[in-house]
Amino acid sequence: MPLKLADKISLTIHDLAFGGEGVGRIDDFVVFVPFVIVGETVEVEITEVKKNFARAKLLRVVTPSPERVTPECRYFTQCGGCQYQHIGYAAQLRFKHKQIADLFERFGKIARELVAPVIPCPSPYGYRNRIMIRSQWNGPAKKLEIGFIRADNNFVVDIEECKIAEPVLNEQIKEVRANPPPKGGIKVVLRVQPENWNVPESSFFQNNFFLLPKLVETVRGFLKSSGAKHLVDLYCGVGFFGIETADVVESFVGVESDQLAIKAARKNAETRNIKNGEFIAAQVEDILPELLQKFSPERTAVILDPPRKGCWPETLRLLRETRPAQIIYVSCHPATMARDLNILCAEGVFELARVQPLDMFPQTQHVECVADLRAGQNLAKPPLMDSN
Ligand SMILES: C[S@@+](CC[C@H](N)C(=O)[O-])C[C@H]1O[C@@H](n2cnc3c(N)ncnc32)[C@H](O)[C@@H]1O
């Protein structure tokens, strides 16, 4: 092992890994460093040494990248919320595109040409419509910290404002601080309600309003191009995708486990006078066998927008067996998405037509992706997979 703890070394950064850390090398030994940019030479101090890699903290940027910019937030590098404020926005988009193309190529054996350039957010700061503030008692300082989880440990960093949150949430942060929680260990969710959507307090809604039109345009475009007549909107929340694409299909059905979200989805459809859809409160994996039997696969599209952990293996197995004409997979977690696409596309059961990334989370490591999958053309009958 060439390195030990507290070593101070000079490194050239040649890649930006998923999660936002820069990748440097000492011989063939990888060193991860946060808050750097590809092409920079930096001085770092080793903070962790493992068998195959080390981590280091940034001490000094010796040769700055032309893409380096001044972060807008005074808590950047302390707060764990953002990883990329030091990178100009155009470069953030390029790095995210490369990360997704690399990941899909490596993990899902998917050709990188299928990944379109990342659609930018019109508002790279001040966009988040939901944040979670935490309180934590700081014993040594005898003080209640109110803020976010730190970048380098699980303590809370005290913050007075958040530059990526919508301005109205920053007003709410002031109110929370003026009337602080009585003790540590309390989570306070601050949220801007979307206009014209009924969303229960604890139900999911997309957390960047600025990029919603492009997200809808992408999903609508994919759906239209397949010509599917029926839509099965799985993990539908308050009915967002089903309702926004209701005019593209003859009928749709939304499935969601959050009962309050389903009630809200019915109201959301009613206020828009949408009558060609229904909403079912159920676990996707329980209802899917029965549901897919109702539609002829060659006329059906399925939207998958699962939580970060991705789809259950049983759900993927059933989709492979039933083989609807199209699957539109929406995800904010490219790694689980690549894993699931790999399963769906194995043996040519589905073919990936394209992936559209959207920058729903500027300044952070996260990125939303929408994938368009079509039933494989060269297969008479899909091979059955082992359900285990
Ligand atoms: C990423 S959100 C997507 C919501 C919706 N498509 C939208 O755009 O607003 C994932 C949703 O899946 C729901 N969910 C999680 N596990 C589920 C399951 N096993 N069956 C059905 N719904 C589930 C969650 O309650 C959440 O509303």
PDBQT file of the ligand as one rigid body, heavy atoms in Angstrom, charges set to zero:
ROOT
HETATM    1  C1  LIG A 401     -40.530   8.424  -6.695  1.00  0.00    +0.000 C 
HETATM    2  S1  LIG A 401     -42.172   8.436  -6.106  1.00  0.00    +0.000 S 
HETATM    3  C2  LIG A 401     -43.046   8.658  -7.612  1.00  0.00    +0.000 C 
HETATM    4  C3  LIG A 401     -44.393   9.316  -7.509  1.00  0.00    +0.000 C 
HETATM    5  C4  LIG A 401     -45.055   9.777  -8.791  1.00  0.00    +0.000 C 
HETATM    6  N1  LIG A 401     -44.766   8.961  -9.944  1.00  0.00    +0.000 N 
HETATM    7  C5  LIG A 401     -44.777  11.235  -9.084  1.00  0.00    +0.000 C 
HETATM    8  O1  LIG A 401     -44.110  11.525 -10.095  1.00  0.00    +0.000 OA
HETATM    9  O2  LIG A 401     -45.179  12.097  -8.311  1.00  0.00    +0.000 OA
HETATM   10  C6  LIG A 401     -42.393   6.759  -5.683  1.00  0.00    +0.000 C 
HETATM   11  C7  LIG A 401     -43.781   6.419  -5.136  1.00  0.00    +0.000 C 
HETATM   12  O3  LIG A 401     -43.857   4.987  -4.965  1.00  0.00    +0.000 OA
HETATM   13  C8  LIG A 401     -44.644   4.714  -3.829  1.00  0.00    +0.000 C 
HETATM   14  N2  LIG A 401     -44.310   3.309  -3.462  1.00  0.00    +0.000 N 
HETATM   15  C9  LIG A 401     -43.184   2.856  -2.857  1.00  0.00    +0.000 A 
HETATM   16  N3  LIG A 401     -43.192   1.502  -2.792  1.00  0.00    +0.000 NA
HETATM   17  C10 LIG A 401     -44.332   1.097  -3.407  1.00  0.00    +0.000 A 
HETATM   18  C11 LIG A 401     -44.897  -0.197  -3.676  1.00  0.00    +0.000 A 
HETATM   19  N4  LIG A 401     -44.273  -1.303  -3.314  1.00  0.00    +0.000 N 
HETATM   20  N5  LIG A 401     -46.086  -0.254  -4.328  1.00  0.00    +0.000 NA
HETATM   21  C12 LIG A 401     -46.732   0.896  -4.689  1.00  0.00    +0.000 A 
HETATM   22  N6  LIG A 401     -46.249   2.149  -4.468  1.00  0.00    +0.000 NA
HETATM   23  C13 LIG A 401     -45.061   2.248  -3.836  1.00  0.00    +0.000 A 
HETATM   24  C14 LIG A 401     -44.269   5.792  -2.841  1.00  0.00    +0.000 C 
HETATM   25  O4  LIG A 401     -45.292   5.972  -1.879  1.00  0.00    +0.000 OA
HETATM   26  C15 LIG A 401     -44.098   7.017  -3.765  1.00  0.00    +0.000 C 
HETATM   27  O5  LIG A 401     -45.291   7.750  -3.866  1.00  0.00    +0.000 OA
ENDROOT
TORSDOF 0
